Amino acid sequence: MQIPIKATLDRIPGGTMVVPLFVGAVGHTVWPSAGGFFGSFTGGLLSGAVPLSAAFFVCLGTTLEFRSTGQILIKGGSLLGAKILSALVVGVVAARFLGEGEISSGAFAGLSVLALVTSMNDTNGTMFVTLMHQFGRSKDAAAYGVMSIESGPFFTMLTLGAAGLAAFPWQAMLGAVLPLVVGAVLGNIDRGMRDWLSPVCGGLVPLIAFALGSTIDLGAVWKAGVLGIGLGVFVFLWTGLFLFSVDRLTGGTGVAGVAAATTAGSAIVVPAIVAEVNPAYREAAASATVLVAASVVVTAILAPLGTAYVAARTAKPLAGQDAHALSKPTRADGDPVADGAERNDGITPTHEQIRAGDRGPRRP
């Protein structure tokens, strides 16, 4: 008997990341000491989000191509820059009020600069490419090859430092991006390495999510429910505004910009990595992880709807015809009939033909 587990996960927005995360969180809430009880490989898996993430970013790096056309570089670079800028603006403003910690009480309890910046600094690549194939252009889909550079904790660390919060030593910054760079070098000097390692990315995602979920108490998830939804809506609207504007300024329709206004599932692991590198963020990491996970789901729902709306608003009429002309009746040769004229069925003469003495062909 076969159970369609994978097919079911694929039907859930961000399912391959969110569902294993939830399963791990349930296990941790029910049995917090399971890792210490089992030890060995099981204990390593329950606490192994960071090393598994390192392997993931090596494999992901093999998909990056150094050779890209100018248009792809411009499109991908502009969207990447807009995404980073949108996170930087929010980070700088929020840092003045929150510092490295989180809000401890009230409706916004659990919100932190770490959660805000992380949820904005990584794009859901699978959804972006899928939406571009459906509503955009192939060169827009290819732009994700440039945008995927934002994957991992590097730009989140960079943004937090630029916002005036606790900085990171250069060794930690280099360590955050090194797995991705190593993978990119391997994938570009040997296509065989790319073909070998890139498919591993998909298989590592649920394992990383499960390991990460095994550190989360579902009590915190319950508290962050409404706030998580609000964060997802904010991320979509705020980053979508930046990305839409930049896409239009670089000759696009805005469709690619809206499609990129998402949070990637891989971003869920970033708060834990940041806290591992700098203990100043340890207090905010657990709540930030939950909020980022909520943003993944919410933006995965809003992005397709927003992209379809923008695509419909910016759709161009058929070449050589405007929307008004397309709504008019046409003659037998396909040209629109003049205002006030009858529809020409190829048999009944038009008013113009009658006035000219041409009665048209007789009916049988």
Beta strands, then each sheet from edge to edge (+ up, - down):
end
